[in-house]
Amino acid sequence: VEGHTDTLPITNERFASNWELSAVRAASVVRLFIESGVQDARLSAIGHGATRPVAPNDTPANQARNRRVAVMILATTPELLPAAMK
């Protein structure tokens, strides 16, 4: 699970920077998966801060698009992989 932010500097005491904010976003989603029964060994959380935007941070709408969490699902069991990857 990847956490992301926009480029606006964080202005509260809870997070020292956008790096911490993005990591907490990712960890919160991981926690939800664990509480839903997903094995914790199958999950990881990473914060990217503002380093991987999906849109320019030039408007409030684009900044909102960059404040996100991305869930990556990776299949490592051979029977789950597409035939082209075997």
Steps between C-alpha positions, in 0.01 A plus 500: 500500500648834391413834659537826306458873565490824308791746517342734755710501818326335793407757765400304808678350798395141429723457194850642457477483121308362205717186526352418841148586385526271198638216712213532748249499214645173372521346847136588568389305194723206595338501844154485339605200291637323808181572695308350204695175525790542258820347638738774608796319340336558161489877545743790506463876523722763342480879495615683189418851614456726197757321282257313273222736393230385259426862405683833513455668840386821331132509599299395805332226293834356391639524853199298618577233238852469641376446856432129464573142598581239235452130564728271302388138471778263403446133421787275601316170488575343158139400435396864546748642249386567142625240251725759331698545823567130563 
